[in-house]
Amino acid sequence: MTTSLNTTRLLALVTQAQLHVAEKVQHREQGPIEIILWRLGFITTHQLATIL
């Protein structure tokens, strides 16, 4: 997974368990990890907007 500085900061806001679930979904759906974290409810729309 390639991450930018903003994405790295965002990933610091989620737990390892949340990241693990999001990575499983990402593998299945091939979407951006940031969007998947948001869709799963692990980050807010405000947090998502700061990195997009």
N, C-alpha and C positions, 0 to 999 in steps of 0.2 A: 504494500500500500504506500503510495507516494503521498506525502503530506507537506503542506505549506506551513509557514510560521503561524498563520491564523488558525489553521486546522489543528496544529499541535496545541495551541492554547485552548481551543475548544475541547479537544480530547481530554485535557486535564480536568474538565468539569464533569466528566462521566466516570462511573466506576468501571473496573476491569470486567465485571460481569455484564454490564450494559454494553460495553465495547465488544465483548465476545458474542453476544446475541446479535448486535448490529453487523458484525463481520459475517456471521452465518447468513443473515438475510442478504447482505451485499453479494456474497458468493452466489446465491440463488438468483438474485435479481439484477446483478451487475450495475447497480446505481451508485451515485456518490455517497460516501459514508456520512457526510454531513446531512444530506436529505433523509437518509435512512434513520439516523439518530433522531431527527425531528419527527419523522412519521411514527416512530415508536414511542414518542413522547419523552425521550430522554433529554432533549434540549428544547428551549423555548423558541418562538419565532424571532424574538429579539436577538437571542444568541446566534441563531442561524443567519440573520441579516448582517451581523457583524463580520461574518466570514465570506459571504457571497459577494 
